[in-house]
Every structure is written in structure tokens, then in C-alpha cells.
Amino acid sequence: MIPAQDRAYVAAVSLERAGLQVDPEKAYLIDSRLAPLARRECFSSVEALIDALRHGADDRLVWAAVEAMALPETEFFRDHRVFAELVEEVIPVLAERRQGEPVRIWNAACGTGQEIYSLAMLLADARGVGKMELFASDLSERSLEKAQSGRYSQFEVQRGLPARMLVRHFEKDGEWFALSPRVRQMVRWRRLNLMDELDRIGQFDLILCRNVLGQLAPEAAGRVLEQLEAVLAPGGALLLGPNDRAGKAFVRAAPDMALYAAMPTAA
């Protein structure tokens, strides 16, 4: 088992760098998240990797460990109803408010890209939705590399992707399924730590940040919500996971989904 002091170090550096709440008592979770990184970096064990991190490893390796601990669980069309409502109800209203200007949509903590691609496929098939600009970001460079490639395994496409979407938007490429260039090119990507200042990225009409806040320490989750509020355009909407708490700065905008709007400021 990973020594307690090593587990405590992993929890501390994950909190410091990314606001992640890692339970140092969950030795199996830490081991399973860091084992692939240890193998990739040619360490004999996870313990050897952590020892290197604690004794002067380069910053790249420390960040790689933090990114591994932040590894998200994602899939295509997670909760189909939510995507249908976004395309049929929410985005048309946002487009009307934009009066011909592009609707800017950001998927924060996008993981390996299935969520933003799910939305992109629906928008590619929809008619009359107006101009859209899709952005996606994640802390993990490896996740972003996979997302940008648009290549997914049989297991990954079987998780939530309807057969008609697979046929329409993917081509078989050896053991992989490759997303069409048309859909891939709809999305712009960026490595981004949600704990950093976000004012340089502009404002967005719709922000998707689903099932992220629950991974963060309470103080970090509060900071992220403040950051998201700051980049949410007037009249915009924030979509969280069903178990995420939006905080006092947001008001629920749809009774049957975790969609929020920023509280109006006092005159």
C-alpha cells in the first residue's frame, strides 16, 4: 500500500494546484489514477513516482500527476434529455437574444471531448439554430489531445452514442471510430485550469460545467463558481451536473434540469 505520507502529499498538491479534493485514505483510487503515469514515465512503482514528485521532480511531472488525479468520467450524450432541451429550447432563446451574433458555448472541464461533441453533432444536424461558436477546455493535456483527435474506441462509442449518430458522424479507422472533420472543426480547444483567472477568455452565452464541482474542495468550488459567473454573458445560462450546487449567485432557470442564470444585480 502507498505510505500515508505519500498519499497525503498527493492530496495536498492536488488541492494546491487544481482545488481537487482527494481523500488520502483512498489508497486504491490514488494508485489506480497514478499507475498509468508511473508506467508511462518508466517508474518502477507508484511509490517511486511519488518519491520523485516529493524530491524535486520537474514541474511537468507534478502537473501530470495532478491531471491524473482529476481524470473525469465522461461519455456521449450523458442524459439525452438535457441535450435535447439545450438544442430545442435553450440555444434558440440565446440565439434570439444575440440578434444574429454567434452564440458562444463553452464546455469547461471537457475531459476527452464526448460532451462537447455530442452537442456539436446535434447542432450540425439541426436547422435554423443560427451561428454557433463552440469552445472546450480541460486541465489535462492528454485528455485534450484525445479530444482533438476525435478518435474513440468501441467501448467509448457504445457508451451513450446512438447508432444513427455513429453511422452519420463517424468512420471506422482500424480499431477506432473517427469523428468527421466537419464536427471536429466546430470546436476550439484550450488547456485551462479553472482555478486561474478566466477574464482573458471572454464571455459565453452558455457554459457547460457538469459534474465538476463535486470533485473540488468547497473553497475551490466557490472560486470556480465566481469565475464562471464573471464570464457568463448577460442573459446567459450555466449548466451544471444534477448533484452540483450552484451557490447563491445563481438562480435555477429550468425546473427539470440543472440550468442556472446569474442572479440579477440590484439597480
GIPESUL-V752612 format. One record per residue. N is the residue number from 1. RES is the residue in three letters. SS is DSSP state (H for helix, E for strand, C for the rest). D_CENTER is the distance of its C-alpha to the mean C-alpha in Angstrom with 2 decimals. Layout:
n=N res=RES ss=SS d_center=D_CENTER
n=N res=RES ss=SS d_center=D_CENTER
//
This chain:
n=1 res=MET ss=C d_center=30.67
n=2 res=ILE ss=C d_center=28.73
n=3 res=PRO ss=C d_center=30.90
n=4 res=ALA ss=H d_center=29.96
n=5 res=GLN ss=H d_center=29.98
n=6 res=ASP ss=H d_center=27.50
n=7 res=ARG ss=H d_center=25.10
n=8 res=ALA ss=H d_center=25.63
n=9 res=TYR ss=H d_center=24.89
n=10 res=VAL ss=H d_center=21.51
n=11 res=ALA ss=H d_center=20.62
n=12 res=ALA ss=H d_center=22.05
n=13 res=VAL ss=H d_center=20.40
n=14 res=SER ss=H d_center=16.89
n=15 res=LEU ss=H d_center=17.71
n=16 res=GLU ss=H d_center=19.35
n=17 res=ARG ss=H d_center=16.81
n=18 res=ALA ss=H d_center=13.41
n=19 res=GLY ss=C d_center=14.67
n=20 res=LEU ss=E d_center=13.84
n=21 res=GLN ss=C d_center=16.39
n=22 res=VAL ss=C d_center=17.86
n=23 res=ASP ss=C d_center=21.08
n=24 res=PRO ss=C d_center=23.65
n=25 res=GLU ss=C d_center=25.66
n=26 res=LYS ss=C d_center=23.22
n=27 res=ALA ss=H d_center=24.73
n=28 res=TYR ss=H d_center=23.66
n=29 res=LEU ss=H d_center=19.92
n=30 res=ILE ss=H d_center=20.37
n=31 res=ASP ss=H d_center=22.62
n=32 res=SER ss=H d_center=20.50
n=33 res=ARG ss=H d_center=17.40
n=34 res=LEU ss=H d_center=19.72
n=35 res=ALA ss=H d_center=22.24
n=36 res=PRO ss=H d_center=20.61
n=37 res=LEU ss=H d_center=20.29
n=38 res=ALA ss=H d_center=23.91
n=39 res=ARG ss=H d_center=25.14
n=40 res=ARG ss=H d_center=23.46
n=41 res=GLU ss=C d_center=25.00
n=42 res=CYS ss=C d_center=28.32
n=43 res=PHE ss=C d_center=28.68
n=44 res=SER ss=C d_center=31.02
n=45 res=SER ss=C d_center=28.89
n=46 res=VAL ss=H d_center=25.96
n=47 res=GLU ss=H d_center=28.64
n=48 res=ALA ss=H d_center=29.72
n=49 res=LEU ss=H d_center=26.26
n=50 res=ILE ss=H d_center=25.93
n=51 res=ASP ss=H d_center=29.48
n=52 res=ALA ss=H d_center=28.65
n=53 res=LEU ss=H d_center=25.70
n=54 res=ARG ss=H d_center=28.11
n=55 res=HIS ss=C d_center=30.88
n=56 res=GLY ss=C d_center=29.76
n=57 res=ALA ss=C d_center=27.19
n=58 res=ASP ss=C d_center=25.79
n=59 res=ASP ss=H d_center=22.73
n=60 res=ARG ss=H d_center=20.80
n=61 res=LEU ss=H d_center=21.38
n=62 res=VAL ss=H d_center=20.45
n=63 res=TRP ss=H d_center=17.03
n=64 res=ALA ss=H d_center=16.66
n=65 res=ALA ss=H d_center=17.56
n=66 res=VAL ss=H d_center=15.11
n=67 res=GLU ss=H d_center=12.23
n=68 res=ALA ss=H d_center=13.81
n=69 res=MET ss=H d_center=13.92
n=70 res=ALA ss=C d_center=10.20
n=71 res=LEU ss=C d_center=9.77
n=72 res=PRO ss=C d_center=7.38
n=73 res=GLU ss=C d_center=9.24
n=74 res=THR ss=C d_center=8.29
n=75 res=GLU ss=C d_center=11.02
n=76 res=PHE ss=C d_center=12.57
n=77 res=PHE ss=C d_center=13.65
n=78 res=ARG ss=C d_center=12.68
n=79 res=ASP ss=C d_center=15.40
n=80 res=HIS ss=H d_center=17.30
n=81 res=ARG ss=H d_center=18.97
n=82 res=VAL ss=H d_center=16.00
n=83 res=PHE ss=H d_center=15.48
n=84 res=ALA ss=H d_center=19.24
n=85 res=GLU ss=H d_center=19.57
n=86 res=LEU ss=H d_center=17.06
n=87 res=VAL ss=H d_center=19.07
n=88 res=GLU ss=H d_center=22.43
n=89 res=GLU ss=H d_center=22.49
n=90 res=VAL ss=H d_center=19.87
n=91 res=ILE ss=H d_center=19.41
n=92 res=PRO ss=H d_center=23.22
n=93 res=VAL ss=H d_center=23.91
n=94 res=LEU ss=H d_center=21.60
n=95 res=ALA ss=H d_center=23.29
n=96 res=GLU ss=H d_center=26.65
n=97 res=ARG ss=H d_center=25.97
n=98 res=ARG ss=H d_center=25.00
n=99 res=GLN ss=C d_center=28.44
n=100 res=GLY ss=C d_center=27.79
n=101 res=GLU ss=C d_center=25.24
n=102 res=PRO ss=C d_center=21.83
n=103 res=VAL ss=E d_center=19.17
n=104 res=ARG ss=E d_center=16.19
n=105 res=ILE ss=E d_center=12.77
n=106 res=TRP ss=E d_center=9.51
n=107 res=ASN ss=E d_center=5.98
n=108 res=ALA ss=C d_center=4.57
n=109 res=ALA ss=C d_center=2.15
n=110 res=CYS ss=C d_center=2.47
n=111 res=GLY ss=C d_center=4.66
n=112 res=THR ss=C d_center=7.98
n=113 res=GLY ss=C d_center=7.71
n=114 res=GLN ss=H d_center=9.42
n=115 res=GLU ss=H d_center=8.01
n=116 res=ILE ss=H d_center=8.76
n=117 res=TYR ss=H d_center=11.78
n=118 res=SER ss=H d_center=12.93
n=119 res=LEU ss=H d_center=13.28
n=120 res=ALA ss=H d_center=14.82
n=121 res=MET ss=H d_center=17.30
n=122 res=LEU ss=H d_center=18.43
n=123 res=LEU ss=H d_center=18.95
n=124 res=ALA ss=H d_center=20.79
n=125 res=ASP ss=H d_center=23.07
n=126 res=ALA ss=C d_center=23.63
n=127 res=ARG ss=C d_center=26.66
n=128 res=GLY ss=C d_center=27.24
n=129 res=VAL ss=C d_center=23.74
n=130 res=GLY ss=C d_center=24.49
n=131 res=LYS ss=C d_center=22.74
n=132 res=MET ss=E d_center=18.96
n=133 res=GLU ss=E d_center=16.81
n=134 res=LEU ss=E d_center=13.23
n=135 res=PHE ss=E d_center=10.91
n=136 res=ALA ss=E d_center=7.48
n=137 res=SER ss=E d_center=6.57
n=138 res=ASP ss=E d_center=5.67
n=139 res=LEU ss=C d_center=8.44
n=140 res=SER ss=C d_center=9.70
n=141 res=GLU ss=H d_center=12.19
n=142 res=ARG ss=H d_center=12.93
n=143 res=SER ss=H d_center=9.60
n=144 res=LEU ss=H d_center=9.86
n=145 res=GLU ss=H d_center=13.49
n=146 res=LYS ss=H d_center=13.06
n=147 res=ALA ss=H d_center=10.79
n=148 res=GLN ss=H d_center=13.45
n=149 res=SER ss=H d_center=16.18
n=150 res=GLY ss=C d_center=15.37
n=151 res=ARG ss=E d_center=17.33
n=152 res=TYR ss=E d_center=16.80
n=153 res=SER ss=C d_center=19.24
n=154 res=GLN ss=H d_center=21.45
n=155 res=PHE ss=H d_center=19.69
n=156 res=GLU ss=H d_center=16.23
n=157 res=VAL ss=H d_center=17.80
n=158 res=GLN ss=H d_center=19.83
n=159 res=ARG ss=C d_center=16.95
n=160 res=GLY ss=C d_center=16.84
n=161 res=LEU ss=C d_center=17.86
n=162 res=PRO ss=C d_center=21.23
n=163 res=ALA ss=H d_center=24.08
n=164 res=ARG ss=H d_center=24.91
n=165 res=MET ss=H d_center=21.52
n=166 res=LEU ss=H d_center=21.89
n=167 res=VAL ss=H d_center=25.38
n=168 res=ARG ss=H d_center=24.62
n=169 res=HIS ss=H d_center=21.66
n=170 res=PHE ss=E d_center=21.88
n=171 res=GLU ss=E d_center=24.70
n=172 res=LYS ss=E d_center=25.73
n=173 res=ASP ss=E d_center=25.69
n=174 res=GLY ss=C d_center=27.46
n=175 res=GLU ss=C d_center=25.39
n=176 res=TRP ss=E d_center=22.23
n=177 res=PHE ss=E d_center=21.20
n=178 res=ALA ss=E d_center=20.42
n=179 res=LEU ss=E d_center=18.74
n=180 res=SER ss=C d_center=21.16
n=181 res=PRO ss=H d_center=21.20
n=182 res=ARG ss=H d_center=21.45
n=183 res=VAL ss=H d_center=18.00
n=184 res=ARG ss=H d_center=16.40
n=185 res=GLN ss=C d_center=18.16
n=186 res=MET ss=C d_center=16.79
n=187 res=VAL ss=E d_center=13.47
n=188 res=ARG ss=E d_center=13.52
n=189 res=TRP ss=E d_center=11.27
n=190 res=ARG ss=E d_center=11.24
n=191 res=ARG ss=E d_center=10.69
n=192 res=LEU ss=C d_center=10.11
n=193 res=ASN ss=C d_center=10.64
n=194 res=LEU ss=C d_center=10.05
n=195 res=MET ss=C d_center=13.49
n=196 res=ASP ss=C d_center=15.17
n=197 res=GLU ss=C d_center=17.02
n=198 res=LEU ss=C d_center=15.10
n=199 res=ASP ss=H d_center=18.28
n=200 res=ARG ss=H d_center=18.63
n=201 res=ILE ss=H d_center=15.81
n=202 res=GLY ss=C d_center=17.78
n=203 res=GLN ss=C d_center=17.30
n=204 res=PHE ss=E d_center=15.36
n=205 res=ASP ss=E d_center=16.85
n=206 res=LEU ss=E d_center=13.83
n=207 res=ILE ss=E d_center=10.49
n=208 res=LEU ss=E d_center=7.89
n=209 res=CYS ss=E d_center=6.27
n=210 res=ARG ss=C d_center=7.16
n=211 res=ASN ss=C d_center=8.44
n=212 res=VAL ss=C d_center=7.19
n=213 res=LEU ss=H d_center=10.60
n=214 res=GLY ss=H d_center=12.58
n=215 res=GLN ss=H d_center=11.70
n=216 res=LEU ss=E d_center=13.12
n=217 res=ALA ss=C d_center=16.82
n=218 res=PRO ss=H d_center=18.29
n=219 res=GLU ss=H d_center=19.18
n=220 res=ALA ss=H d_center=15.80
n=221 res=ALA ss=H d_center=14.20
n=222 res=GLY ss=H d_center=17.02
n=223 res=ARG ss=H d_center=16.48
n=224 res=VAL ss=H d_center=12.86
n=225 res=LEU ss=H d_center=14.26
n=226 res=GLU ss=H d_center=17.08
n=227 res=GLN ss=H d_center=15.01
n=228 res=LEU ss=H d_center=13.20
n=229 res=GLU ss=H d_center=16.71
n=230 res=ALA ss=H d_center=18.13
n=231 res=VAL ss=H d_center=16.14
n=232 res=LEU ss=E d_center=16.44
n=233 res=ALA ss=E d_center=19.44
n=234 res=PRO ss=E d_center=22.50
n=235 res=GLY ss=E d_center=22.38
n=236 res=GLY ss=E d_center=18.61
n=237 res=ALA ss=E d_center=16.37
n=238 res=LEU ss=E d_center=13.32
n=239 res=LEU ss=E d_center=11.76
n=240 res=LEU ss=E d_center=10.83
n=241 res=GLY ss=C d_center=11.17
n=242 res=PRO ss=C d_center=14.91
n=243 res=ASN ss=C d_center=15.49
n=244 res=ASP ss=C d_center=13.76
n=245 res=ARG ss=C d_center=16.45
n=246 res=ALA ss=C d_center=16.39
n=247 res=GLY ss=C d_center=19.31
n=248 res=LYS ss=C d_center=22.54
n=249 res=ALA ss=C d_center=21.33
n=250 res=PHE ss=E d_center=19.94
n=251 res=VAL ss=E d_center=21.92
n=252 res=ARG ss=E d_center=20.97
n=253 res=ALA ss=C d_center=21.37
n=254 res=ALA ss=C d_center=21.54
n=255 res=PRO ss=C d_center=23.44
n=256 res=ASP ss=C d_center=21.89
n=257 res=MET ss=C d_center=18.13
n=258 res=ALA ss=C d_center=15.83
n=259 res=LEU ss=E d_center=16.19
n=260 res=TYR ss=E d_center=17.42
n=261 res=ALA ss=E d_center=19.33
n=262 res=ALA ss=E d_center=20.38
n=263 res=MET ss=C d_center=23.79
n=264 res=PRO ss=C d_center=26.57
n=265 res=THR ss=C d_center=28.24
n=266 res=ALA ss=C d_center=31.90
n=267 res=ALA ss=C d_center=34.37
//
